[in-house]
């Protein structure tokens, strides 16, 4: 490894760490200015009601639409130490969301950074991958909805971050056991994962069928990966209460379709990247992420029907995972670079490099970068 490549590698990791620190400081500042929503207060009180941990896990937090208890167990642990740590409550009870979000961003980037360093690609290809890797923490941490829910005492940041981590693990066969563990943890996080796991199972079956797997192998592998989280989801799913919100709070089907179609343009990049995955035999397994998210998008009317039948009203936080689309597309895109940029054929390398750099820049530059600059200001010039 020459000096230039070593410098590029460690500079990349340093910027990733620095981005996370900016996020933490910016979130602390913003959270300190934002009062608790009423349902945040209900969640804190529910987690700290005089029930034991065992009852909290067995029955879920009282009065919550999703009885999956993991986030409320974390809140209960926090409550037990609040007198020992002198941090304003507006920040203190939001620490789980903030630190889980940044931890997942750092973990994904570090594992990907390590993987790039260990692959057999040339230095030019690795430099391209490192350059686009820098966009992942910015896009994940400073995307508007992700940033917003990371400073709330609600389950959405944990739910979304673990889903992001699970899909990343599924890109690498070596990480399969971690993907299974993450799915099990997710099942304790939000009953909404039942829709996500449905999309993932369908995508897993389709991708493995395309790769030529036998029905028997696909079936038993599916049982190994999905049986435990499905059982947990079923247990908590049967406990979901019925809410009686007024019709005007539910939203209407036209309002839902307007919201749904408004997010459709985010998925164009995933469709394109999914096609790139399928064009080469060695990259077909990478199509699992694009296909899962596309299926999840397509079943959204069913998701809305089920949640509406339970008396829940339409809110975009039920679909927070839509904001992961371009980040996930970028991750798969980085994985594809070594398979398309071939240094042995000079002209083809130039063409593919130009195409890939154009797509990569399109995935990275948008208002998220402006949010990152605002985060810098909040972190270092909070006044």
Phi and psi in degrees as a GROMACS rama.xvg file:
@    title "Ramachandran Plot"
@    xaxis  label "Phi"
@    yaxis  label "Psi"
@TYPE xy
-78.7522  169.743  UNK-2
-62.4042  -40.2834  UNK-3
-62.9034  -44.3198  UNK-4
-66.6321  -40.4345  UNK-5
-63.3298  -40.7567  UNK-6
-62.923  -45.3779  UNK-7
-59.5233  -43.5596  UNK-8
-61.3145  -49.8806  UNK-9
-77.3997  -28.0014  UNK-10
-63.9245  -41.9988  UNK-11
-57.861  -49.1131  UNK-12
-63.9515  -39.1646  UNK-13
-62.857  -41.4507  UNK-14
-67.3741  -37.4406  UNK-15
-61.2095  -46.5288  UNK-16
-63.6458  -43.969  UNK-17
-61.6638  -40.1297  UNK-18
-60.6257  -41.9382  UNK-19
-64.1552  -38.9183  UNK-20
-64.7948  -42.1878  UNK-21
-58.8933  -43.4107  UNK-22
-59.0835  -47.6826  UNK-23
-60.5689  -49.8613  UNK-24
-63.7154  -40.288  UNK-25
-66.0488  -41.2533  UNK-26
-64.7468  -41.3346  UNK-27
-57.3569  -45.5335  UNK-28
-63.2811  -48.455  UNK-29
-67.1874  -42.0495  UNK-30
-62.3553  -35.1808  UNK-31
-67.9692  -17.9457  UNK-32
-98.2687  -3.47389  UNK-33
-115.317  117.055  UNK-34
-69.3682  157.73  UNK-35
-66.2535  136.711  UNK-36
-69.5645  156.334  UNK-37
-55.5099  -39.5481  UNK-38
-73.9995  -21.7754  UNK-39
-65.912  -43.5582  UNK-40
-63.3858  -41.7914  UNK-41
-60.256  -42.3962  UNK-42
-62.9881  -43.9727  UNK-43
-63.1647  -45.7335  UNK-44
-65.9422  -37.8855  UNK-45
-65.4936  -40.028  UNK-46
-67.4657  -29.3502  UNK-47
-104.881  17.165  UNK-48
-67.0411  161.889  UNK-49
-74.2172  28.025  UNK-50
-88.5192  156.687  UNK-51
-76.0714  165.402  UNK-52
-57.6769  -39.4474  UNK-53
-60.9576  -43.1038  UNK-54
-68.907  -36.8579  UNK-55
-62.0189  -41.3085  UNK-56
-72.5827  -39.9034  UNK-57
-71.826  -39.3082  UNK-58
-112.117  -13.1264  UNK-59
81.8914  168.025  UNK-60
-69.6214  137.461  UNK-61
-65.835  137.382  UNK-62
80.0765  5.07711  UNK-63
-97.355  141.872  UNK-64
-65.6551  -30.3658  UNK-65
-114.225  109.018  UNK-66
-76.9349  -2.6546  UNK-67
-58.8314  125.565  UNK-68
-99.7057  -1.87836  UNK-69
-55.0546  -48.2546  UNK-70
-62.4092  -35.8213  UNK-71
-75.2585  -27.4018  UNK-72
-64.173  -41.822  UNK-73
-63.1839  -41.5651  UNK-74
-63.0676  -39.3103  UNK-75
-64.8565  -40.5189  UNK-76
-61.6153  -41.7023  UNK-77
-61.4177  -42.7833  UNK-78
-61.0137  -31.4936  UNK-79
-69.514  -14.2704  UNK-80
-120.478  7.77165  UNK-81
-67.2884  -26.3418  UNK-82
-76.8274  -16.56  UNK-83
-91.8049  -17.2578  UNK-84
-118.402  120.207  UNK-85
-91.7158  78.6701  UNK-86
-128.036  136.602  UNK-87
-52.7782  139.55  UNK-88
-57.5652  -34.3298  UNK-89
-60.4188  -28.385  UNK-90
-92.7684  -42.4386  UNK-91
-57.0341  -49.5023  UNK-92
-77.4088  -4.54243  UNK-93
-100.602  -0.791478  UNK-94
-58.37  -42.1426  UNK-95
-56.8741  -46.7856  UNK-96
-62.8718  -44.0666  UNK-97
-63.9166  -49.9686  UNK-98
-75.6319  -31.1912  UNK-99
-65.0781  -41.7744  UNK-100
-62.1126  -48.8669  UNK-101
-71.9733  -33.6753  UNK-102
-62.345  -44.9483  UNK-103
-63.7329  -42.309  UNK-104
-59.8772  -46.9506  UNK-105
-64.026  -42.9943  UNK-106
-63.6853  -47.8038  UNK-107
-60.0675  -46.4706  UNK-108
-66.3407  -39.7203  UNK-109
-66.1674  -44.8915  UNK-110
-63.9537  -39.1197  UNK-111
-69.7821  -41.6718  UNK-112
-58.0789  -44.389  UNK-113
-65.5576  -41.5035  UNK-114
-63.7237  -42.734  UNK-115
-61.4042  -42.6569  UNK-116
-64.5633  -26.7442  UNK-117
-95.4475  -9.80679  UNK-118
-77.1357  169.241  UNK-119
-92.389  10.6631  UNK-120
-69.9768  160.847  UNK-121
-73.3604  169.757  UNK-122
-65.3112  -34.0296  UNK-123
-62.7384  -45.3715  UNK-124
-65.3654  -43.2877  UNK-125
-62.5766  -38.036  UNK-126
-62.7987  -41.0655  UNK-127
-59.925  -45.2217  UNK-128
-64.3606  -43.5858  UNK-129
-61.2628  -40.4228  UNK-130
-61.5315  -44.8934  UNK-131
-75.8668  -27.3473  UNK-132
-59.6664  -33.1728  UNK-133
-61.1866  -25.5427  UNK-134
-77.0857  -20.9199  UNK-135
-64.0031  -51.7013  UNK-136
-63.8543  -33.3465  UNK-137
-66.4102  -46.6343  UNK-138
-66.949  -36.7917  UNK-139
-77.0655  -48.9288  UNK-140
-76.5231  -30.3493  UNK-141
-112.491  10.7355  UNK-142
-66.1131  137.339  UNK-143
-53.0268  -52.7064  UNK-144
-71.1144  -37.7683  UNK-145
-65.1089  -45.1928  UNK-146
-59.8851  -42.4879  UNK-147
-64.2338  -50.2296  UNK-148
-75.5289  -13.941  UNK-149
-73.4788  -10.7032  UNK-150
-115.172  34.4985  UNK-151
-126.047  147.871  UNK-152
-86.5673  61.1223  UNK-153
-140.932  170.145  UNK-154
-79.621  -11.5466  UNK-155
-64.1209  -38.2628  UNK-156
-65.8872  -42.6744  UNK-157
-63.7071  -46.6701  UNK-158
-59.4834  -49.0303  UNK-159
-68.6737  -41.1344  UNK-160
-65.7615  -42.2249  UNK-161
-68.3176  -33.6734  UNK-162
-64.8576  -43.148  UNK-163
-59.2935  -45.9919  UNK-164
-65.4807  -41.2039  UNK-165
-59.9084  -47.7731  UNK-166
-64.8369  -36.7969  UNK-167
-62.1591  -44.4607  UNK-168
-59.7295  -34.5632  UNK-169
-72.2212  -9.44309  UNK-170
-75.8551  -17.9434  UNK-171
-126.674  122.065  UNK-172
-57.8476  -30.9032  UNK-173
-66.8136  -20.2499  UNK-174
-100.966  12.2707  UNK-175
-59.2368  -42.2264  UNK-176
-63.7675  -32.7928  UNK-177
-71.9287  -33.8583  UNK-178
-64.7465  -42.3198  UNK-179
-63.4836  -45.0584  UNK-180
-61.0542  -40.6917  UNK-181
-66.1993  -38.3088  UNK-182
-62.1634  -40.3723  UNK-183
-64.8119  -44.1072  UNK-184
-62.2001  -41.6276  UNK-185
-58.0513  -37.7011  UNK-186
-63.1653  -24.6604  UNK-187
-87.7843  2.91604  UNK-188
-101.803  -44.5919  UNK-189
-161.256  136.91  UNK-190
-67.8443  -16.9352  UNK-191
-61.148  -17.9941  UNK-192
-64.8565  -17.1951  UNK-193
-60.1499  -35.1227  UNK-194
-74.1273  -39.4495  UNK-195
-66.4997  -40.7978  UNK-196
-70.505  -29.7191  UNK-197
-62.5566  -46.0369  UNK-198
-63.6099  -40.1949  UNK-199
-65.4356  -41.6847  UNK-200
-62.9104  -45.5694  UNK-201
-61.1982  -44.854  UNK-202
-64.7861  -40.5748  UNK-203
-60.6642  -44.3717  UNK-204
-64.1626  -45.2411  UNK-205
-63.0863  -47.5839  UNK-206
-63.776  -43.0168  UNK-207
-68.7765  -32.3179  UNK-208
-67.3476  -40.8327  UNK-209
-62.5186  -36.8314  UNK-210
-77.2997  -2.85341  UNK-211
91.1763  18.2231  UNK-212
-70.7671  147.369  UNK-213
-74.6091  157.402  UNK-214
-59.7177  -40.8917  UNK-215
-63.2419  -45.7762  UNK-216
-65.1934  -44.0676  UNK-217
-62.3918  -40.5335  UNK-218
-63.2988  -50.9128  UNK-219
-70.0045  -34.4369  UNK-220
-66.004  -37.5488  UNK-221
-64.4626  -41.1786  UNK-222
-61.0215  -45.1631  UNK-223
-61.3826  -40.6338  UNK-224
-81.7088  -41.2812  UNK-225
-108.634  -11.1676  UNK-226
-61.0271  -50.6527  UNK-227
-62.4154  -51.6916  UNK-228
-61.7922  -33.6981  UNK-229
-64.3456  -39.7944  UNK-230
-63.9378  -41.7448  UNK-231
-65.9367  -42.9076  UNK-232
-60.6487  -43.2987  UNK-233
-62.092  -42.3633  UNK-234
-59.9524  -51.1126  UNK-235
-75.9176  -30.1689  UNK-236
-61.5008  -35.1343  UNK-237
-71.3438  -15.1748  UNK-238
-96.5283  -2.29886  UNK-239
-62.7537  122.587  UNK-240
-75.1336  165.739  UNK-241
-98.5431  132.034  UNK-242
-107.462  150.865  UNK-243
-116.376  55.1814  UNK-244
-69.1096  149.829  UNK-245
-66.8034  155.136  UNK-246
-55.0766  -38.0781  UNK-247
-69.6024  -20.4938  UNK-248
-84.0959  -25.5684  UNK-249
-64.1254  -31.0099  UNK-250
85.2415  172.222  UNK-251
-121.277  165.526  UNK-252
-60.0093  -42.1319  UNK-253
-58.6401  -38.6177  UNK-254
-65.5321  -39.3843  UNK-255
-63.827  -47.6509  UNK-256
-64.3446  -33.0738  UNK-257
-63.7269  -45.271  UNK-258
-62.2721  -46.0301  UNK-259
-63.5149  -49.841  UNK-260
-67.4955  -29.3907  UNK-261
-63.7227  -25.8391  UNK-262
-92.5163  -4.21194  UNK-263
-63.1933  -33.8372  UNK-264
-64.7626  -22.2268  UNK-265
-64.5283  -24.9635  UNK-266
-89.6932  -7.01116  UNK-267
-60.9614  -40.5509  UNK-268
-66.0659  -35.6449  UNK-269
-67.8127  -37.6805  UNK-270
-62.8987  -44.5241  UNK-271
-63.3911  -45.5569  UNK-272
-67.3853  -35.9334  UNK-273
-60.5405  -39.7874  UNK-274
-65.1504  -41.9883  UNK-275
-58.5336  -39.6484  UNK-276
-61.7031  -41.5993  UNK-277
-76.4488  -17.7326  UNK-278
-69.4392  -27.7302  UNK-279
-118.319  137.19  UNK-280
-59.1524  -39.6195  UNK-281
-72.2444  -15.7794  UNK-282
-107.906  2.0336  UNK-283
-62.6639  -32.151  UNK-284
-65.5747  -24.1363  UNK-285
-70.4524  -14.8869  UNK-286
-72.1629  -5.24235  UNK-287
-58.299  -43.4029  UNK-288
-67.4252  -53.7072  UNK-289
-56.9453  -42.5935  UNK-290
-66.7958  -40.9586  UNK-291
-58.7471  -48.1341  UNK-292
-69.3272  -33.9879  UNK-293
-67.9132  -43.4113  UNK-294
-61.7899  -42.8196  UNK-295
-60.1102  -37.0022  UNK-296
-68.1445  -42.073  UNK-297
-68.763  -29.1391  UNK-298
-88.9176  7.66553  UNK-299
-56.49  -38.8676  UNK-300
-58.8225  -36.9076  UNK-301
-65.9042  -39.2296  UNK-302
-62.0769  -44.5176  UNK-303
-64.3546  -40.6047  UNK-304
-61.0108  -44.9407  UNK-305
-67.3809  -46.7728  UNK-306
-67.6966  -35.5378  UNK-307
-67.5391  -37.783  UNK-308
-63.4529  -26.2878  UNK-309
-84.817  2.89492  UNK-310
83.9053  15.6532  UNK-311
-90.4026  147.546  UNK-312
-94.5017  159.985  UNK-313
-69.4145  125.204  UNK-314
-146.925  143.422  UNK-315
-68.8905  -17.5578  UNK-316
-68.7974  -19.0342  UNK-317
-66.4546  -19.3841  UNK-318
-120.477  35.9602  UNK-319
-59.41  -27.1974  UNK-320
-66.2456  -14.1984  UNK-321
-59.6958  -28.9097  UNK-322
-77.8561  -1.43937  UNK-323
-93.1958  -6.13558  UNK-324
-57.2344  -53.3196  UNK-325
-71.6591  -31.1379  UNK-326
-65.3818  -46.8963  UNK-327
-64.9488  -39.5961  UNK-328
-60.0192  -40.2965  UNK-329
-65.2023  -39.9347  UNK-330
-62.275  -47.4227  UNK-331
-63.8852  -40.0919  UNK-332
-57.8311  -44.3492  UNK-333
-62.876  -38.4107  UNK-334
-63.4579  -30.7432  UNK-335
-79.0594  -22.8851  UNK-336
-51.9296  -48.961  UNK-337
-62.75  -24.0439  UNK-338
-83.5376  -17.2455  UNK-339
-110.737  -30.0974  UNK-340
-93.7306  102.275  UNK-341
-107.587  112.01  UNK-342
-71.5953  -10.3771  UNK-343
-76.5631  -22.8583  UNK-344
-116.529  101.238  UNK-345
-58.7238  -48.7523  UNK-346
-66.1292  -43.2164  UNK-347
-63.2435  -38.1973  UNK-348
-59.2049  -44.5489  UNK-349
-63.3668  -42.2622  UNK-350
-65.8508  -51.3278  UNK-351
-63.9198  -37.2663  UNK-352
-62.01  -44.9281  UNK-353
-61.691  -43.2176  UNK-354
-64.7386  -47.604  UNK-355
-67.3597  -38.9471  UNK-356
-65.158  -39.7821  UNK-357
-62.644  -45.8997  UNK-358
-64.5963  -44.1624  UNK-359
-60.4221  -42.5905  UNK-360
-65.6543  -38.8097  UNK-361
-62.4817  -30.3693  UNK-362
-79.2065  -19.5435  UNK-363
-106.618  -32.772  UNK-364
-96.5861  113.957  UNK-365
-164.365  -160.832  UNK-366
-67.3148  -13.0804  UNK-367
-59.8351  -36.1231  UNK-368
-65.581  -37.135  UNK-369
-64.397  -37.6859  UNK-370
-65.1863  -35.8321  UNK-371
-62.8566  -42.1992  UNK-372
-64.7928  -36.7212  UNK-373
-65.5529  -37.8288  UNK-374
-62.2736  -39.7423  UNK-375
-58.2149  -44.893  UNK-376
-62.9975  -45.5163  UNK-377
-62.8677  -36.7916  UNK-378
-71.47  -39.6674  UNK-379
-114.933  -16.8342  UNK-380
-132.664  57.6622  UNK-381
-61.2868  -21.3987  UNK-382
